[in-house]
């Protein structure tokens, strides 16, 4: 069954707009009375019934609500967007499917991309969430400088993926407390950036002997962060 997304929820009713509305009523041709599953992206999945639609939106009556709680600690992935935006968007989709909590895009010394289209990225996050039938949408934070990532508070464990890191991440990560992993751009982190991260309490870790693309390193890191969720 398809899962749809909406934040237009009031009392016993939900409204689908835009692409969600079109996909449900125009593409799938759902008729009045059809059962429809909708999530709010904040932990709830609703069983609803289509009660009416027009050109702009469609309305649904809530029949049942199932709320989920995230028991696992908060997982954060910080990653420098790739020069080829398609690779970064692929990472975003898979990170959403894996269930990461927070995504922090950043700009570092060797970055070849300083801007992303946040509206498009949000759509990809929603698509990944629905594809994996999850009830939580990852939080996308505004793109920022690497120095701001280093000053992040309220995260118990901080890691920086570095080619010369001595310890494998899989041997370091603690699933009982919140963690962030930072993944650099195609050119990697500079030695100065790495040393600055260490000064800020980050631990240098390795993702293995192979030299990985940024998006591949991001997926491996995300999997390790979320495998207990």
Buried (B, 14 or more C-beta within 10 A) or exposed (E): EBBBBBEBBEEEEBBBEEBBBBBBBEEEEBEEEBEBBBBBBEBBBBBBBBEEBEEEBBBBBBEEBEEEEEEBBBBBBBBBBBBBBEBBBBBBBBBBBBBBBBBBBBBBBBBEBEEBEEEEBBBBBBBBBBBBEBBBBBBBBEBEEBBBBBEBEEBEBBBBBBBEBEEBBBEBBEBEEBBBBBBBBBBBBBEEBBEBBBEBEBBBBBBEEEEBEBBBBBBBBBBBBBBEB
